Amino acid sequence: MGAAGPCDGQTDLPTMPVVDMPPDVPALRTFYLYLSAGCNLHCQHCWITPTFVHGKPVPGDCLELRLLQAAVEEARPLGLSAAKLTGGEPLLHPDFRRVVDYLTAQELELSMETNATLIDRELAVHLVKHTTLKRVAVSLDSPVEQDHDRFRGKPGAFREAVRGIEHLVAAGMHPQIIMSVYRGNLKQIDGLIELAMKLGASSVKFNPITKSGRGAEMHRQGQGLDFDAHIALIRHIRGPLQDRYPIYLSAMVPPAMSTVKELLRYGGEGAGCHVRHILGILGTGEMALCGIGRSIPELCFGRLGQDSLREAWMTHPVLVQMRKDMKGPFPGVCGDCLHVGRCLTHCLAQNYEANGKLVSPSPLCAEAVRRGVFPDTRRISWSSGEW
């Protein structure tokens, strides 16, 4: 899977007319489709912890096409216009091509997160030339073959991923490369950027491993980035590295923790995950906040084929409370932050894992407050002269 964390900062979503919706319920714009609960790699950091399936899907762990079709039909009047294909590894779905062709026929704008190891030339051409797939993100964690393979838990993963990227580029798709950053590959960032440029990638995104799923054990072992290393990484990528390289470099961080130069350069990138307009659908058919529903059942809202998607979207208590909380007033430092209107407490899934509350200060901002280094210039009280 491509992401090292639950939030990908998707922006500029296409829109569809919304029919018969209460004024306090936002449009459902995007499905996050976790097509398979299995993966053909066994990555050390994965926040979703999919089942390692040795290249084959686990029965019952792949989203049934008939359930997906019914979900799309029910969601179109709610505003559905896009879908992200992810997993586990989405290409493990036994009907992957039928799924993509169906979503294309429904005129949904598609994006995909993948490890690229299962993409051959013919599939790449089909995806690029004959579907509505607009963006692909591919995981690549090191320019050193052995290091990537060790981190991803499978010999040959590097060569297969590079081959998949090459097929995509040859077909006309220039994917984003996602590097999951930990202490073991910090010194390989320049090499990874140069490899991405050589392969023809459009951009490189850096995701420090989170304390979710298998990543929690890596942090316990001291392999994750602490607060100081995380901030240093953001400063380095968004400053000297972006100055040096022509390829676009991305690293998500709450805007309050950005420098003025970064805000001018990157604008609102990474401000929030648009969770108000997203519904995750797991390989089991469960409706969820996002992939975090695999490990936190209370963030699941029912099951396709048994429960109404429309009713879940409009009335589930977790979603109703989340929407209410996202209107403010916001808790903690968020209540006094200049950026809260667009940040909306950043990644709600990571917030929940950190303190059991969706709408709450992001772990990065909370730690900055604890250390006394949260920027005073980002506080409303300071800006208004009341600090």
HUBEL-V393978 format. One record per residue. N is the residue number from 1. RES is the residue in one small letter. PHI is phi in radians with two decimals (NA if undefined). BURIAL is b if it has 9 or more other ideal C-beta (glycine too) atoms within 8 Angstrom, else e. Layout:
N:RES:PHI:BURIAL + N:RES:PHI:BURIAL
//
This chain:
1:m:NA:b + 2:g:-1.40:b + 3:a:-1.63:b + 4:a:-1.63:b + 5:g:-2.62:b + 6:p:-1.25:b + 7:c:-1.97:b + 8:d:-2.01:e + 9:g:1.17:b + 10:q:-1.08:b + 11:t:-2.34:e + 12:d:0.96:e + 13:l:-1.25:b + 14:p:-1.16:e + 15:t:-2.17:e + 16:m:-2.28:b + 17:p:-1.02:e + 18:v:-1.88:e + 19:v:-1.93:e + 20:d:0.93:e + 21:m:-2.03:b + 22:p:-1.04:e + 23:p:-1.12:e + 24:d:-1.65:e + 25:v:-1.92:e + 26:p:-1.27:e + 27:a:-1.14:b + 28:l:-1.59:b + 29:r:-1.57:b + 30:t:-2.39:b + 31:f:-1.61:b + 32:y:-1.72:b + 33:l:-1.72:b + 34:y:-1.51:b + 35:l:-1.04:b + 36:s:-2.27:b + 37:a:-1.50:b + 38:g:-1.90:b + 39:c:-2.54:b + 40:n:-1.51:b + 41:l:-2.05:b + 42:h:-2.29:e + 43:c:-1.28:b + 44:q:-1.12:e + 45:h:-1.87:b + 46:c:-0.98:b + 47:w:-1.37:b + 48:i:-1.73:b + 49:t:0.89:e + 50:p:-1.20:b + 51:t:-1.24:b + 52:f:-1.38:b + 53:v:-2.05:b + 54:h:0.94:e + 55:g:1.55:e + 56:k:-2.21:e + 57:p:-1.19:b + 58:v:-1.47:b + 59:p:-0.93:e + 60:g:1.50:e + 61:d:-1.80:b + 62:c:-1.96:b + 63:l:-1.07:b + 64:e:-1.21:e + 65:l:-1.06:b + 66:r:-1.14:e + 67:l:-1.22:b + 68:l:-1.11:b + 69:q:-1.06:b + 70:a:-1.15:b + 71:a:-1.15:b + 72:v:-1.11:b + 73:e:-1.06:e + 74:e:-1.32:b + 75:a:-1.54:b + 76:r:-1.00:b + 77:p:-1.16:b + 78:l:-1.53:b + 79:g:2.00:b + 80:l:-1.02:b + 81:s:-2.48:b + 82:a:-2.63:b + 83:a:-2.60:b + 84:k:-1.85:b + 85:l:-1.68:b + 86:t:-2.61:b + 87:g:-2.82:b + 88:g:0.51:b + 89:e:-1.81:b + 90:p:-1.07:b + 91:l:-1.27:b + 92:l:-1.31:b + 93:h:-1.05:b + 94:p:-1.11:e + 95:d:-1.99:e + 96:f:-0.95:b + 97:r:-1.15:e + 98:r:-1.12:e + 99:v:-1.07:b + 100:v:-1.14:b + 101:d:-1.16:b + 102:y:-1.14:b + 103:l:-1.10:b + 104:t:-1.15:b + 105:a:-1.08:e + 106:q:-1.46:e + 107:e:1.08:e + 108:l:-1.51:b + 109:e:-1.36:b + 110:l:-1.95:b + 111:s:-2.32:b + 112:m:-2.59:b + 113:e:-1.93:b + 114:t:-2.68:b + 115:n:-1.53:b + 116:a:1.21:b + 117:t:-1.23:b + 118:l:-1.85:b + 119:i:-1.59:b + 120:d:-1.81:e + 121:r:-1.07:e + 122:e:-1.15:e + 123:l:-1.15:b + 124:a:-1.03:b + 125:v:-1.08:b + 126:h:-1.10:b + 127:l:-1.11:b + 128:v:-1.38:b + 129:k:-1.62:e + 130:h:-2.22:e + 131:t:-2.30:b + 132:t:-1.61:b + 133:l:-1.17:b + 134:k:-1.88:e + 135:r:-2.48:e + 136:v:-2.28:b + 137:a:-2.03:b + 138:v:-2.11:b + 139:s:-1.37:b + 140:l:-2.65:b + 141:d:-1.87:b + 142:s:-2.84:b + 143:p:-1.39:e + 144:v:-1.74:e + 145:e:-0.93:e + 146:q:-1.13:e + 147:d:-1.19:b + 148:h:-1.09:b + 149:d:-1.08:b + 150:r:-1.13:e + 151:f:-1.18:b + 152:r:-1.55:b + 153:g:1.31:b + 154:k:-2.72:b + 155:p:-1.07:e + 156:g:1.56:e + 157:a:-1.09:b + 158:f:-1.10:b + 159:r:-1.08:e + 160:e:-1.15:b + 161:a:-1.16:b + 162:v:-1.07:b + 163:r:-1.08:b + 164:g:-1.11:b + 165:i:-1.08:b + 166:e:-1.07:b + 167:h:-1.13:b + 168:l:-1.09:b + 169:v:-1.11:b + 170:a:-1.08:e + 171:a:-1.46:b + 172:g:1.93:e + 173:m:-1.85:b + 174:h:-1.79:e + 175:p:-1.32:b + 176:q:-1.46:b + 177:i:-1.69:b + 178:i:-1.95:b + 179:m:-1.84:b + 180:s:-1.47:b + 181:v:-1.68:b + 182:y:-2.55:b + 183:r:-1.07:b + 184:g:-1.27:e + 185:n:-2.16:b + 186:l:-1.00:b + 187:k:-1.40:e + 188:q:-1.83:b + 189:i:-1.09:b + 190:d:-1.04:e + 191:g:-1.12:b + 192:l:-1.17:b + 193:i:-1.06:b + 194:e:-1.14:b + 195:l:-1.13:b + 196:a:-1.03:b + 197:m:-1.13:b + 198:k:-1.10:e + 199:l:-1.33:b + 200:g:1.64:e + 201:a:-1.20:b + 202:s:-1.49:e + 203:s:-2.88:b + 204:v:-2.26:b + 205:k:-1.99:b + 206:f:-1.99:b + 207:n:-2.03:b + 208:p:-1.01:b + 209:i:-1.06:b + 210:t:-1.69:b + 211:k:-1.58:e + 212:s:-1.93:b + 213:g:0.96:b + 214:r:-1.19:b + 215:g:-1.06:b + 216:a:-1.08:b + 217:e:-1.20:e + 218:m:-1.08:b + 219:h:-1.16:b + 220:r:-1.09:e + 221:q:-1.48:e + 222:g:1.45:e + 223:q:-1.57:b + 224:g:-1.38:b + 225:l:-1.54:b + 226:d:-1.39:e + 227:f:-0.99:b + 228:d:-1.09:e + 229:a:-1.19:b + 230:h:-1.11:b + 231:i:-1.12:b + 232:a:-1.07:e + 233:l:-1.09:b + 234:i:-1.04:b + 235:r:-1.04:b + 236:h:-1.19:b + 237:i:-1.20:b + 238:r:-1.40:b + 239:g:-1.95:b + 240:p:-0.99:e + 241:l:-1.19:b + 242:q:-1.16:b + 243:d:-1.15:e + 244:r:-1.46:e + 245:y:-1.89:e + 246:p:-1.35:e + 247:i:-1.28:b + 248:y:-1.27:e + 249:l:-1.99:b + 250:s:-2.21:b + 251:a:-2.62:b + 252:m:-1.33:b + 253:v:-2.79:b + 254:p:-0.96:b + 255:p:-1.01:b + 256:a:-1.12:b + 257:m:-1.69:b + 258:s:-1.66:b + 259:t:-1.35:e + 260:v:-1.07:e + 261:k:-1.05:e + 262:e:-1.16:b + 263:l:-1.10:b + 264:l:-1.22:e + 265:r:-1.36:e + 266:y:-1.84:b + 267:g:1.04:e + 268:g:-1.63:e + 269:e:-1.01:b + 270:g:1.37:b + 271:a:-1.13:b + 272:g:-2.91:b + 273:c:-1.82:b + 274:h:1.01:b + 275:v:-1.08:b + 276:r:-1.12:b + 277:h:-2.03:b + 278:i:-2.17:b + 279:l:-2.27:b + 280:g:-1.48:b + 281:i:-2.22:b + 282:l:-1.41:b + 283:g:-1.05:b + 284:t:-1.33:b + 285:g:1.60:b + 286:e:-1.29:b + 287:m:-1.55:b + 288:a:-2.56:b + 289:l:-0.99:b + 290:c:-2.90:b + 291:g:-1.10:b + 292:i:-1.09:b + 293:g:-1.09:b + 294:r:-1.07:b + 295:s:-1.97:e + 296:i:-2.19:b + 297:p:-1.02:e + 298:e:-1.22:e + 299:l:-1.75:b + 300:c:-1.87:b + 301:f:-2.14:b + 302:g:2.18:b + 303:r:-2.27:b + 304:l:-1.04:b + 305:g:1.55:e + 306:q:-2.09:e + 307:d:-2.14:b + 308:s:-1.30:e + 309:l:-1.11:b + 310:r:-1.04:b + 311:e:-1.17:b + 312:a:-1.09:b + 313:w:-1.12:b + 314:m:-1.55:b + 315:t:-2.23:e + 316:h:-1.07:b + 317:p:-0.98:e + 318:v:-1.13:b + 319:l:-1.21:b + 320:v:-1.07:b + 321:q:-1.17:e + 322:m:-1.04:b + 323:r:-1.12:b + 324:k:-1.10:e + 325:d:-1.16:b + 326:m:-1.33:b + 327:k:-1.56:e + 328:g:1.51:e + 329:p:-1.18:e + 330:f:-1.62:b + 331:p:-1.42:b + 332:g:1.01:b + 333:v:-1.12:b + 334:c:-1.08:b + 335:g:-1.21:b + 336:d:-2.16:e + 337:c:-1.81:b + 338:l:-1.10:e + 339:h:-1.73:b + 340:v:-1.08:b + 341:g:-1.10:e + 342:r:-1.87:b + 343:c:-1.35:b + 344:l:0.92:b + 345:t:1.26:b + 346:h:1.18:b + 347:c:-1.59:b + 348:l:-1.17:b + 349:a:-1.14:b + 350:q:-1.16:b + 351:n:-1.03:b + 352:y:-1.13:b + 353:e:-1.16:b + 354:a:-1.34:b + 355:n:-2.51:e + 356:g:1.37:e + 357:k:-2.27:e + 358:l:-1.17:b + 359:v:-1.66:b + 360:s:-2.84:b + 361:p:-0.95:b + 362:s:-1.05:b + 363:p:-0.96:b + 364:l:-1.19:b + 365:c:-1.18:b + 366:a:-1.08:b + 367:e:-1.21:b + 368:a:-1.09:b + 369:v:-1.13:b + 370:r:-1.05:e + 371:r:-1.50:e + 372:g:1.33:e + 373:v:-2.07:e + 374:f:-1.14:b + 375:p:-1.10:b + 376:d:-1.07:e + 377:t:-1.21:e + 378:r:-1.72:b + 379:r:-1.70:b + 380:i:-1.05:e + 381:s:-1.10:e + 382:w:-1.18:b + 383:s:-1.16:e + 384:s:-1.57:e + 385:g:1.47:e + 386:e:-1.74:e + 387:w:-1.33:e
//
